[in-house]
Amino acid sequence: QVQLGESGGGSVQPGGSLRLSCAPSDTSFSTRFMGWFRQAPGKEREFVAAINWSSGHTYYLDSVKGRFTVSKDGAKKTMYLQMNSLNIEDTAVYYCAACPRCILSSVRQRAQYSYWGQGTQVTVSS
């Protein structure tokens, strides 16, 4: 079973930036979509962003539009999440996930994702 590995989490002050990375353990792994989700303490895991692996089209949670950018490096089979203008409400464990069978209407649905990373903590505090 392919595993996804995230890196890049940490602690920043409000207004700061972080970049998360996610790569599969098997470089031959293929998927239709990859996405980022996050889970804050006491809350459900929510969709943050996703990218269509072939077209590069991107999709975002409304509250992160204009601040977060999801991108990919096809050669490295790596997905990134550039997070700018971070605020305290962005504090959460961030998970990357892959959805080989997603269609456009399901790209924001957590249940559609078959593969998950272990999560990386992002803490925004002053």
RAUR-V256679 format. One record per run of one state. SS is the DSSP state (~ for helix, > for strand, _ for the rest). FROM is the first residue (numbers start at 1). LEN is the number of residues. If there is no record, write none. Layout:
SS,FROM,LEN
SS,FROM,LEN
This chain:
_,1,3
>,4,4
_,8,2
>,10,3
_,13,5
>,18,7
_,25,8
>,33,7
_,40,6
>,46,7
_,53,5
>,58,3
_,61,1
~,62,3
_,65,3
>,68,6
_,74,4
>,78,6
_,84,4
~,88,3
_,91,1
>,92,8
_,100,4
~,104,3
_,107,3
~,110,3
_,113,2
>,115,3
_,118,2
>,120,5
_,125,2
